[in-house]
Amino acid sequence: MAADQGATPEAGQGAAPRGSPSPWAPLRASVFRALWIAVLLSNVGTWMQTVGAQWLLVSAPGASVLVSLVQTASSLPVLLFALPAGVFAEFLDKRRVLLATQLFQVVVGAVLTVITAVGGMSPSLLLVLTFLLGAGAAVQLPAYQAVIPELVPRAQLASAAALGSISINLARAVGPAIAGLIISWIGVAAVFALNAVTFLVFAVVLLWWRPEPTDRPHPEDFLSALRVGGRYVRHAPVVRRLMLRLVLFIVPASVLWALLPLIADRRLGIGSGGYGLLLASVGAGSLIGAVLLPRLRRAWGPTGLLAVASVSYAAAMLVVGLVRIPWLVVLVLLPTGVAWIMVLSSLNATVQAFLPRWVRARGLSIYQVVLFGATAGGSALWGLVANRVGLPVSFLLSAALLAAGAASGRLLPLHDVSGVDRSEAPVWVDPQLALNPEDSPGPVLVSMEYVVRDELFDQLMAGLVAVRRTRLRTGATSWRAYRDAERPELVVEQFTVPSWDEHLRQHSGGRITGADQENLDRVRELSDPPPWVRHLFSL
């Protein structure tokens, strides 16, 4: 289940405030504690699986490409399944979704173990089975992230997120080392078997958990819900900038995960145990980074933190690519882990702090598509580059790209969302209609007429920029503003929603946040008399 999730704070919390609950407080809740332990074991198993799969291929012809494709095969399913999984997580029973994915992964893991044990594993079959395990993880991730707020009090959400980060990075430190030892003593098949057992443990915990019945949102049409999630991200500049910064870091940084097995085998000559030690060093550095992150983020800010981490990672890639001294590479990978977790945890915490609850699972699924897509594409790219120019040059190119990404921070800084109100605004009063909406199932045109004095016109236009994004994020498919040629004081805002039900979700579906409401109120207050609203059904 491993995926670098830095934080899952409730909307409106950019970072844990001073005086916030202890990071260990959520473990007092028995269900959260049991699930956290199960996820930790699953993450350990996933890292063991990755090490085993890559080590099985290091001696195969074309190993540079094949080893890098292990990362691609485990990441690619997110591109295919994360978006529909995000929709399912919004409207289906999350526990059942999680249970189904665990049982599926148990079956795949058992098949992988048996075929490897009897010596029938080919590179292509290994990549296919790795892809299937990744598919299970892709479906599981949005559901697991979305279930956390149901397990702990609101005040402890940031602490629960910190524990999630600790779980991932503890697994990265322990899993590879365990895998290296088991491969040396028993063989790769035993690693695959243990990974299957971790899925089974997670399934047992899910069977034990009996959540209280809750009212789930009324299911939307699948394709409509999918489009709404994409439309939200497309019209949220904060989220788009975060994803751009993520890609600029992940693509060059993925050289480490794609080619480190070859560094261990060909340049350092330290075997599977040594490879596990290298990954354990990165994991240990990630644990250190998780502890230092709040302090460093306060000191440098989000953009400065990203720049420092990118430069540190670039320097480490120079050493890894050029040096043949194993102990020095192990030491250098410690700050590499610190830099990795600083970037991913910081970006992930920000995107989750910004996303409102109603679209959180869908927004996170899109974020996962970008994260794993950049990882999969980057891993495949570096495998091809290394096959053409060799390992040292590949790491030099990666360092140059990371340095360029750090320098771009002045042109593409991150937005600070710590003070943005992401709470749900009060429910609007539903419009009183003379027509039956069921008689007009097509699109609905909503028209707002503002009467604004000339000296307030510029303020209105500036406010409508934010209003436009709010309308489009919360369900509108188009938006325009017009000024009356005969009455210049009259400004008409018009937006179209796909159906009346979709417009009602704007009213009462929790889609309007406190920050959105502030923008809407600011524009309404400029109109004298108050804006006149019309709802026009299509014929």
N, C-alpha and C positions, 0 to 999 in steps of 0.2 A: 504494500500500500504506500510505499515511500513516495513522498512528494514534498518539496520544500515549501511548507506553509508557515509563514512567519507569525501571523496573528489573525485572530478572528474577533476583533472588538466589536461591540454593538455600535450601530451607526451613531456617529457624533463623537466617537472616541478615537482620536488619532494616535494617542499613546496613553498608557496608563498614567493617570495623574498622580501627583505626590500624595502619599497617604492612602493609596489604593490598597485593596486586600493583598494578603500574602500570595505569592505565586503558587504556593502549595495548597491554598484554601479549597479549590475545587475537588481535591482528592478526598475531602471529607464526605463528599456525596458518593455513596456506594456504587451507583450505576456508572457515574463518570469514571470513578477509579477503576472499575472492572474493564470498561471499554478502553480506557487509556492504557492499561497494562496489555490488553489484547492487541491494540494498535501498535504498541511498542514491539511486541513479539512479531507481529506481521511485518513491521518495517525492518526488523533485524533479518527476517527471512527473505525479504525482497532484496536486501543488499547481498546476502549470501547467494541468492539466485543469480544476481548480476555477475558477481565474481566468478561463480561456477561456470556460467554460460560463456563469459569472455575467455576464461582460462581453457575451456574445451576447444577454443578456436585458435589459440595463439600459434599452434604448429601447423594449421591448415594452409594450403596454398591460397595466396591472396589475403593473408591474415590482417593486413592493414585495413582493408575494406570490411572484412567479415566481423572483426572485433568491434569496429565502430558501429556496425549495423545492429549490434545487440542493443545499444542505447536507442537507436532509431526504432527498432521493433517494439521496444517497451514504451516508447513515447508516442509513436504514430497513432495508436488507437485513440488517444485523446482528441486528435484532429477529427476523427470519424464519429466518436460516440459521446464526447463531453457535452456538446450542445443539447442533443435530445435527453441526455442524462440530467442536465440542469432543469429541463422542463418537468421530467418525471419527479425530481426531488421537490419541486414546488407543490405538486398536486397529489402524489401517491404516498402510501405508507412508507416512510423512510426506513423503518426497521425491516420491513419485508424486502425492500430493495437491497439493503445491506446483506441480509441473510442469503438472498439468492446469489449475489455476487460471490460471497464466500464459498458457498457450495460449488459453484461453477469453477472457482479457482482450485478447490480441493481436487476436483476431477482432473483438471488440466495438469496440476502438479503431480498427481499419481501417474498419469500417462508419461509425463516427462521423466519421472524417476525410473519406471520400468524399462522404457526404451533405452535409456542411458545405461542402466545396469546390465542389460543383455548385449550391449555393444552395437546397437542398431541406430544410434543417433547420427544423422548427417547434418551438415551446417544448415541446409535449407529447412529441414524439419525442426531443428533447434530454434531457428528464427521464427517459424510459424507458431510454435508453442509459446515462445516468449511474447509474440504478438497477442496471443489469446489471453495470457496472464495480464498483459497491459490493458486489454479490453475490459477485463473485470475491474481493474483498478480505476479505469476511466469512468465507468458507470458508478462506481462506489464513491468517488471523491466528493462530488457535489452533495450527495445525500448525507455523508458523514459530517461535512462542514456545516450543513444546514441544521443538523440535529443538535449540535452543541448548545445553542441557546435554550433548548428544551430541558437540558440536564442540570444547569447551574444557574444560580441567581444572576440577574442582570449585572450587578456590581462585580461579579467574579468572571465575566466573560474575557476580559483582557488577561486575567491570570490563567484561565483555561487555554487561551491562545499561546501563552508563554510555555505552558506544559506541553502543548502540541509541538512547538519548536524544539523543546528539549528532547522529546521522544524521537523525533526524526534524526536529530544530530547525534544522540546517544546510539541509535541504531547504526548510523554511518560509522561511528567510531568502533563499535563492537562487531557488527555483522561481517565486514570484510576480514577482520582478524580471525574470527571463528571459522569463516569459510576457508581461509588459507590453511589453517591447521587441519581442518577436516579433509580437505583435498589432499594434503600431504600424507595423512594417516590412512584414510579410508578410500577416498575417491570422490569424484564430482557427483555421482548418483546420490550419495548420502546427503550432500548439500541440498539437492532438489527435494529429497524426501522430507527433510526438516522444514523446508519452506512450505510444503503442502500441509504439514502438521500445524504450522502457525495459522493457516487459514481455517483449519478445523477448530482450533482453540477459539478464534474470533467468532465462529459460527455458534459454538456452545455458549459463549457469553451472550450473544444476541438472543438465543433461545431462552436463556435464564431471565433476560430483561423483559419485564411486562410493563410497558409504558401506559400511563393514564390515557384514556380516549380523549382526543382533541378534535376540534372542528378544523378540518382542512379546507383550504380555499376551494371555492366552486371551480371545478375543472374548466379550463378554457380549451378551445379548439387547439390541437397540438401545433399545427403550422402557425396559427395566429400567435400563440404564446411564444413560439420560437422567434417569430418576426419582431414581437414586442421587445424581447430581450436584446436582440441585435440592434433595434432602433434606439433603445436606451443608451447602449454603449456608444453608438455612432454619434449621438448628440450630447455626449458628456465629455467635454474637453479634458477634464481631469483624468478620466479613465483612459482616454486615448493617449495622453502624454505618458502615463505610467506604463502602458503597454509598449510604447515606442522605446522608452528607456530600458525596459526589460529586454527587448530584442537586441538593442545595441550592446548589452552586456552578455546575454546568454550565448549568442552565436559565436563570438570569439572565445568565450570562457569554456564552452563545451569541448574544446580541444583536449582538456584534461581528462574528462570522462571517456572520451572516444579513444584516446591513444595511450593513456597511462599503462594499460597492460603491456603494450609493446615497449614502452620505456623500461618497465620492470624486467621484461624478458630479454630484450635485445641490447639495451644500452647499459643497464645496471647488473643484469645477470643474477637476480636475487630470487627467482622462482616464485611459486604461488604464495608461499608464506610471506615473502618480502612484498609482493603486491598487496596482500592483505594489510601489511604494516603501513604501506604508503596510504591506502585508503583510510586506515584507522587514524593516521596523522591528520588527514583532512577533516575527518569527523571530530577529532579532539579539538582542532582549531575552530570548528563550527560551534562546539559547546562553549568555548571561551567567548566567541563572538556573540552568542545568544545572551550571555551574562553581561557583556560590556555594551550591548546595543543601546539600551535606554540612555546611558550616560553619554555615549558617543553621538547619538542623534541629537541630544540637547546641546552638545558642544558645537557640532558642525552643521546642523540642519540637514534636511533630507537631500538637497542637491550636493552639499559639501560631502556628506557621508558617501554618496554614490561615487563622487570623483575620487576620494581617497581610497575607497575600496577597489575601484577599477585600476588605479595606478599601482596599488599593492599587488593585485592579482597579475598585472602585466609584468612587474618585476619578477614575480615568482615563476611565471612561464618562461622567462629568459633563462633562469637557473635550471629549471626542469629540462628544458630542451638542449642545454649546452653542457651541463655538468654530468660527469660519470661517477660521482662519489655518492654511494647510497645514503650514508648518514646525513650528508648535507641536503640531499633532496628531501629526506624525511623531515628535517627541520624546517625547510622552506615551505613545505606543504601545510604546516601549522598556520602561518598567517594567510595562506591561501584559503583555508577553511573559514578563518575569521572574515575575510573579505567576501566570500561566497554568501555566508549567512547574513552579513550586514546588508547586502544588496537585496537578496530575495525576501528576507523578513521585512525589511523596511518597505519595499514596494508592495508586498502582499498585505501588510498591515494597513497601508494607506488606501489601497483599493477596497478593502473590506470595510474600512471606516467610512468610506464615501458611499458605497452602495446601500440604498435603503432596503428594508427587509423584504418588500414585496417582489423585488427582482434580484435579490442577493444570489440565490442559487444559479440563476441564469447568467448573471453577470460574472460570477466566479467561474462558471463553465467556459465562458468566452476567454477569461483570463487564463484558464488552464490550457485552452487550445493554443493561445499565443506562447505560453511557457513551454509546453511540450513540443509544439510545432517548431519553435526556435531550437530546442534541444535536439529533436530528431533531424531537422535540416542541417543544423550545425555539425552534428556527429557524422552524418553522411558526407558532408562537405570536407571535413578534416580527414576522413578516411581516404577520400579521393586525392586530396592535396598531398597527404603523406605518401601515398602510393606513387605520386609523380615526382615530388621534390625531396622526400625524406622527412624524418622526424624533427631534426633540429630546425630546419627552415619553417616547418609548419608551426612550431612553437614561437619562432621569431615573428611570423606574420600575425599570429594571435595576439602577441604582446603589442604590436603596432596598432592593431585595431582597437584593443582595449584602451590604449593611451589616447587614441583619437576620440573614442567615446567619452572618456573623462573630460577632454577638452571641450566637447560639444555642450557641456552642462551650462555654459553661459548663454548659449543660444536657445537651448531647450531645457530650462529649469523645471523642476518638479513644483507642483502647486501645494501649498500648505493648506490642508483641510481640517486641521485640528479644531478650528473655531467655527466650522460650518455646522449648522443645525440639520441633522439627518433624521430627527424624530418625525413621526407621522403627524401631519397637520390634522386639525379637527375635521370631521366628516362634513362635507357640504350638504345642504338641503337639496334633495332631488327635485328637478324641475316638475311643475304641474302641467300636464299636457292635455290638450283637447282631442288629440288623435291617438290611436292605438299603435304603439311602436311595432307590434307584430304584423301590422298591415304594410309596414315599410321596412323590410329587413335589410335594406342596402345601406350605403354610407350616409352619414349625418353631417351636415354643415352647421357649425356653431359660429355665430356672428356676435362680436362684442363691439358696441358703438360708444366711443369716448368723445366727450365734448371738452376740449382743452384750450385754455387761453394761449395766445400766441407766444407769450414769454415762457410758457411751460412746455412748448412743443419739443424742444431738444431733450428735456428730461424724459418726456414720454417715449421718444424714439430710443433713447439709451435703455430705458426700462423694458421696452418691447423686445430688445435683443435677448435678454434673459428669459422673458416670457415665452418667446419662440422656442427656446431650447426646452423649457419646461413642458410645453404642449407636446413637442415631438418626442420627448423622453417618456411621457406618460400615456401615449396611445395615439396621438394624431399622426396621420400619414402625410399631411401637407399643411402649410401655414403661409399666409400672406397678410400684409397690412396695406390699407389704402387710405388716401386723403381725399375728401370730397372737394371737387373743383369749384362748386358753387358755394359751399360752406367750409372754408379752410379750417375752421375750428373743429370739424367733425373728422375723426379718424376711425376707420373700421378695421377691426382685427377679425380674420376668418381662418378657421382651421377645420379640417375634415377628419373624422374618425370612421373606422370601418363599419361600425354598427352602433345602435343605441346601447346595447349591453356594454360595449367597450367604453362608451362615454360615461356610463354609470360607474364603471370601475375607476374612472378618473375622479368621480365624486366620492365614492365610498370604499374603494379598494385599497386604501392606504398608500396610494401612489404619490400623493403630494406630500413633500417633506416640509419641515419648518422653514428651511431656507427658500424653497419654492414659494411657500405661502407669503413670505416677506416680499418677494419680488412681485407677486400678483397684487398684493395689497398696496404696494408702493405705486404701481401703475393705476390701480383703481382710484386711489386718492387724488390723482391729478385730474380726474374727470369731474365736472360740475355741470349738470347733475351726475349721480352715479351712472356707471355704464349700463346700457340697455342690452340685454342678452336675447338672442333669437336662436331657436333650434329648428333647422329646416331638414325635413326628410326628403330623400330622393324619390322621384316618381318613376 
